[in-house]
Amino acid sequence: MIDLSLLPDGGIGWLEASGPVNHLVLSTRIRLARNLAANRFAGRMDSRERQTVLDQVLEGAGRTGALGQAVTLRVDTLEDWDRRLLLERHLISRELAGNGDRSRAANARALLMQQEASVMVNEEDHLRLQVLVSGVDFGAGWRRIEAVDTELGQQLAFAFHPEFGYLTSCPTNVGTGLRASVLIHLPGLVLTKEINKTLHGLAKIGLTYRGLYGEGSEVVGNFFQLSNQTTLGKSEPELLDHLGAIVQHVIAVEERARQVLLREAPTVIEDKCWRAFGLLRYARTLGFEETMNLVSGVRLGASLRLIPNIGMYALNRILIFSQPAHLNALAGRIMSDEEMSIRRAEFVRETLEAEVRRGQGT
Amino acid sequence: MIDLSLLPDGGIGWLEASGPVNHLVLSTRIRLARNLAANRFAGRMDSRERQTVLDQVLEGAGRTGALGQAVTLRVDTLEDWDRRLLLERHLISRELAGNGDRSRAANARALLMQQEASVMVNEEDHLRLQVLVSGVDFGAGWRRIEAVDTELGQQLAFAFHPEFGYLTSCPTNVGTGLRASVLIHLPGLVLTKEINKTLHGLAKIGLTYRGLYGEGSEVVGNFFQLSNQTTLGKSEPELLDHLGAIVQHVIAVEERARQVLLREAPTVIEDKCWRAFGLLRYARTLGFEETMNLVSGVRLGASLRLIPNIGMYALNRILIFSQPAHLNALAGRIMSDEEMSIRRAEFVRETLEAEVRRGQGT
């Protein structure tokens, strides 16, 4: 198995719950799609040309400060479970993690990572720059990724059209090539049944939503990824300002929904949160989806201060580490579903026990 | 409200979980039906005659050692909730607790109680002697009730027929007037789906079963009352030996069922028990039936030593004190259903917290 300790923070510094509004927003992600002007788009390349692209990117990145010390993982040569581990850690896309033959060696798929910045090579575009930061912080994210983009752009000739902007494999990314998203927890809107209205409203103003694991993934545990749909016709700061304002609005309606719940059904809410805590703390076998739903309840209780002493960091860790590839990595072997559910419950118990002990000690 | 502290052990010494096999059997109950020879049966008496019966019993009992110091409660003058409290404490029957007019004053219904022995007066029979002991112990129960019966019989002329034995209001009690029962917890047989076969077998050999609260009450939390159907044609020790042997058999099949569960589905069982514990320990609102079912899970876990440090006494207390009349008595007022569910969860939490603290201290 791959050694994730090679990655800075194991690649999950964004989990640390240090950023603004981290009781609602787990992380902010910004990515820029870039392509090399001299090469064909990814869909039309053969393996030789892919290798050429990777070589150029590695060489160029090596000459930058932002990525000069980057750890490089050849994703196409990794085992299925290792690619899945990177996917679960939100470091690579489903596309890059791939399935079956498409992801196999000679595809020259790679991940470069340094601090909270990373670059996926030979994904849908030649380069996908990505920055992940804790909480909701488009400013910090943008400053970081802009620096990476500028440095890389000095080394590599990106495909750029004076009228359209950056050219991308899929037309929906043309222009800025920017996609920004927040991973946000919205149990208040779900419990007050306002979520559909809210999501419908967001769609009208250019936002889309996904589940915890990006495109096509289902919403579990009331965790939503909200992101922009438009990449063209506005500058990057304008796009981010627009998205930032909308996210602040969503945060406000979520907070309001929570206050309504606390006022109108305090016992129901308290009971729901504490039962979730009781089950997570003591269950001996837990499925992944059930775990997400219970974590949602505990997260709500902790952020409303109904449940004391449970930190967001611990809950964020459970989200990541109770996934299949992470549990296998922890066990050092591929487990059966039954074993995995037992191991998951064990991990969750240990994590919450440590929180409870820590809380009693302070 | 009535002051139950007047009663020895509050009338719930049988809860203490000190008797044999108390991890399976909560209590053994023996009762003897007796009638005064000079009076008509209860169904035919008017209120004046009822009063006469009560006067005679009080006078006779006052001259005995077994009941000379008995606390006397006039059940017919108690408020509904107080009668229900006695019923919940298993001290009086549904019949004596009564409903509406039948239970009102001038019915001269009374409970005499001293140690673990009690007498209901003007129930279906003039006298119903009762002894409740912890665990399964027909010997101890019988010695105690026989002493009471003998002493009372020296003071009062009981209706007795040389051929049939003691005469009773309902023919099913004629003969010995003895009914003995155990309150037993059978989750193993329920989970292995062997319970119906077992109960069917018991019916064939003269046993009947009921729920936690006697005739007509539903089985909740896998608690069963097993009792004899026959009172005639055998001596009391023979009846009790027969019942005792059958109860030992039921205990053996329950233990076997638990071993099968532990062998074939250990994780399922452990998970079930711990989840029940987690919910009881943290829920903020609990219905009565849900509480019984969760207590059943924790009781199973504790008796299999899957859950450490949780004593049977604490769990027995929850059974009794989480009932409506007990919760009202605790609160000092009649609560709404919603308040009651909150208060129940609070009581359960406090009880389990105390157990956990006690366990950590040792």
HADDOCK unambig.tbl for C-alpha pairs under 7 A between the chains (distance, minus, plus):
assign (segid A and resid 267 and name CA) (segid B and resid 284 and name CA) 6.72 0.50 0.50
assign (segid A and resid 270 and name CA) (segid B and resid 284 and name CA) 6.52 0.50 0.50
assign (segid A and resid 271 and name CA) (segid B and resid 283 and name CA) 5.33 0.50 0.50
assign (segid A and resid 271 and name CA) (segid B and resid 284 and name CA) 4.45 0.50 0.50
assign (segid A and resid 271 and name CA) (segid B and resid 285 and name CA) 6.18 0.50 0.50
assign (segid A and resid 274 and name CA) (segid B and resid 282 and name CA) 5.38 0.50 0.50
assign (segid A and resid 274 and name CA) (segid B and resid 283 and name CA) 5.77 0.50 0.50
assign (segid A and resid 275 and name CA) (segid B and resid 279 and name CA) 5.41 0.50 0.50
assign (segid A and resid 275 and name CA) (segid B and resid 282 and name CA) 5.84 0.50 0.50
assign (segid A and resid 275 and name CA) (segid B and resid 283 and name CA) 5.16 0.50 0.50
assign (segid A and resid 278 and name CA) (segid B and resid 278 and name CA) 4.00 0.50 0.50
assign (segid A and resid 278 and name CA) (segid B and resid 279 and name CA) 5.34 0.50 0.50
assign (segid A and resid 278 and name CA) (segid B and resid 281 and name CA) 6.93 0.50 0.50
assign (segid A and resid 278 and name CA) (segid B and resid 282 and name CA) 5.60 0.50 0.50
assign (segid A and resid 279 and name CA) (segid B and resid 275 and name CA) 5.43 0.50 0.50
assign (segid A and resid 279 and name CA) (segid B and resid 278 and name CA) 5.33 0.50 0.50
assign (segid A and resid 279 and name CA) (segid B and resid 279 and name CA) 6.45 0.50 0.50
assign (segid A and resid 281 and name CA) (segid B and resid 278 and name CA) 6.93 0.50 0.50
assign (segid A and resid 282 and name CA) (segid B and resid 274 and name CA) 5.40 0.50 0.50
assign (segid A and resid 282 and name CA) (segid B and resid 275 and name CA) 5.85 0.50 0.50
assign (segid A and resid 282 and name CA) (segid B and resid 278 and name CA) 5.61 0.50 0.50
assign (segid A and resid 283 and name CA) (segid B and resid 271 and name CA) 5.33 0.50 0.50
assign (segid A and resid 283 and name CA) (segid B and resid 274 and name CA) 5.77 0.50 0.50
assign (segid A and resid 283 and name CA) (segid B and resid 275 and name CA) 5.15 0.50 0.50
assign (segid A and resid 284 and name CA) (segid B and resid 267 and name CA) 6.74 0.50 0.50
assign (segid A and resid 284 and name CA) (segid B and resid 270 and name CA) 6.56 0.50 0.50
assign (segid A and resid 284 and name CA) (segid B and resid 271 and name CA) 4.47 0.50 0.50
assign (segid A and resid 285 and name CA) (segid B and resid 271 and name CA) 6.18 0.50 0.50
